[in-house]
Amino acid sequence: MDEVPETALDLARLDLARLVDELTVLDQRRVDIGESLVHLEYLYSRMGARQQADAARKAFQEKYVGRIYELADGLRT
């Protein structure tokens, strides 16, 4: 991205590349958070902390998986 933009189209291309890079980072962060929630649910279950395990599972299902379904529905329209 060290190119010097010459036209509005060049600026738009650079902006698109920047946004794609940002989305890639955000997507990886979301995956990492989902993995952490699953791991917490597992740990809590192993320790017999049923309420905490349920809370971690609920957060994963409602916030993580739920958002994926919302995004998929948006792509269909």
C-alpha positions, -999 to 999 in steps of 0.1 A, spaced: 0 0 0 29 24 -6 15 34 -39 7 71 -45 -29 73 -57 -34 92 -89 -72 91 -94 -104 87 -75 -105 51 -86 -70 45 -71 -82 60 -39 -113 38 -38 -91 7 -45 -68 16 -16 -98 22 7 -113 -11 -3 -80 -29 5 -78 -11 38 -113 -21 47 -107 -58 37 -76 -58 59 -96 -44 88 -124 -70 84 -98 -98 83 -84 -87 116 -119 -83 131 -129 -117 118 -99 -134 134 -106 -116 167 -142 -129 166 -130 -164 160 -105 -161 189 -133 -149 212 -155 -178 202 -128 -203 209 -122 -187 243 -159 -189 251 -160 -226 242 -128 -232 263 -143 -214 293 -175 -235 290 -154 -267 290 -133 -255 320 -164 -245 340 -181 -278 332 -150 -298 343 -149 -278 376 -186 -285 382 -195 -248 379 -227 -254 361 -240 -218 361 -208 -204 347 -206 -231 321 -242 -223 311 -234 -186 309 -204 -192 287 -224 -215 264 -253 -189 263 -229 -161 254 -214 -183 226 -248 -193 212 -265 -159 214 -236 -135 207 -212 -155 186 -233 -180 166 -263 -157 166 -243 -129 149 -231 -154 123 -267 -163 115 -276 -126 113 -248 -120 88 -258 -150 67 -294 -138 66 -282 -104 55 -262 -119 26 -293 -136 13 -313 -104 9 
